[in-house]
Amino acid sequence: MENINFKQNKLFIEKISVEKLCKDYGTPLYVYSKKNLIEAFNRINDNLKKLDRLLCFSIKTCSNINIIKILKEQGAGCDIVSGGELYRALKAKVAPEKIVYAGVGKTAEEIEYALKSKILMFNCESIPEIELINKIAGKLKTTARIAIRVNPDVDAHTHSKITTGKKENKFGISIDIVADLYKNIKKKMKNIEIYGVHCHIGSQITEISPFEKALDKVLNLIDELEKCGISIKTLNLGGGLGIQYMPDKKPIDIKKYGQMVSSKLQNRKLKLILEPGRYIAGNSGVLLTKVIYVKETTVKKFAITDAAMNDLIRPTLYEAYHHIIPLKKSNKKEKYDIVGPVCESGDYFAKDRELPKVQSGDYLAILSAGAYGFSMSSNYNSRPRAAEILVDGNKSILIRKRETYQDLVKPEQI
């Protein structure tokens, strides 16, 4: 994260001391850097400036309305995967014509809500879904713009749980049958407008070659469709741009990615849509936590924190690495399992991690937690969810209150 660093042995996010944030707001605490969010968005946008483009922030990665508003002000649209995310985007005043709707299981109610909201388009994942959209659009006496999500059978070289472009994945429709499907739609479905082609091959991809292979396959499909009289207006390449989680690993080279995409599209009359989420939010957020106890056994030393897997599930769900920094520097280093208080063996943030020596009451910063952090958090073990803070220079702003015990039971009926 570019805007978190040590100054005179104190850790800062932008111009605010992390220790002060912990003391002012308590822990566990999610903190986002406004500067980092804007810089990451513009890094993608600037490297594609030769193209007609729309960057749709993937709400599922970090869904706070204030984050969405910041990116909207930079020109972003939204990539949504549920009716709830549509509601959030509209609450943030995102223009409906900048909203694209993906996901394999859109309900009839969600489709109707999206059509009445006049979103830009649906990214469609199956034939029954397209048939349902056509039926609902007919009932509403309107036309629904769609792009079929093409499954190009490309290996994204990422974790098995976040790859989405292989034949065995649940996402998309095989590229081999898409041309015939588009022809059939044009002939039989009067309430569908064929508007684009969509392709998303996975998340946290740090190599250019999988994107290039997928793009080449999709462009060949678009050329085939043009020969059949089917004109494609938008090409949606999804997201998946990888960030830096480990200090010794590099993120995707966004300049080379931009050059590759621009070279293949600059002579085509296609509007490019991208759906970045992790690349914008991931390294813009940290999870702050306090060490409650240091527990020693005959084989291990545990740093037990007040944050848990319900706050950040990625380490146990994906075996994901998050870099962890104690706020206090120490020359003495020791190995710890950094774990939470939840009653699961999978409740951990790191195992056998060498850190400067920590003790009860010390604070830790868990980095790269802005994407799929708070948005995947839960109330497991009846734990209230964390507060969220936005840092803007030397200002900190509460953008989500910490939940209370009363909040946990409020929806329940006795």
Sequence and secondary structure as in RCSB ss.txt:
>XXXX:A:sequence
MENINFKQNKLFIEKISVEKLCKDYGTPLYVYSKKNLIEAFNRINDNLKKLDRLLCFSIKTCSNINIIKILKEQG
AGCDIVSGGELYRALKAKVAPEKIVYAGVGKTAEEIEYALKSKILMFNCESIPEIELINKIAGKLKTTARIAIRV
NPDVDAHTHSKITTGKKENKFGISIDIVADLYKNIKKKMKNIEIYGVHCHIGSQITEISPFEKALDKVLNLIDEL
EKCGISIKTLNLGGGLGIQYMPDKKPIDIKKYGQMVSSKLQNRKLKLILEPGRYIAGNSGVLLTKVIYVKETTVK
KFAITDAAMNDLIRPTLYEAYHHIIPLKKSNKKEKYDIVGPVCESGDYFAKDRELPKVQSGDYLAILSAGAYGFS
MSSNYNSRPRAAEILVDGNKSILIRKRETYQDLVKPEQI
>XXXX:A:secstr
 TTEEEETTEEEETTEEHHHHHHHH SSEEEEEHHHHHHHHHHHHHTTTTS EEEEEEGGG   HHHHHHHHHTT
 EEEESSHHHHHHHHHTT  GGGEEE  S   HHHHHHHHHHT SEEEE  HHHHHHHHHHHHHTT  EEEEEEE
E      S GGGB  STTSSSSEEHHHHHHHHHHHHHH TTEEEEEEE   BSSB  SHHHHHHHHHHHHHHHHH
HHTT    EEE    B    STTS    HHHHHHHHHHHHTTS  EEEE   HHHHGGGEEEEEEEEEEEE SS 
EEEEES  TTT  HHHHH     EEESS  S EEEEEEE SSSSTT EEEEEEEEE   TT EEEE S SSSSGG
G   GGG    EEEEEETTEEEEEE    HHHHHTT   
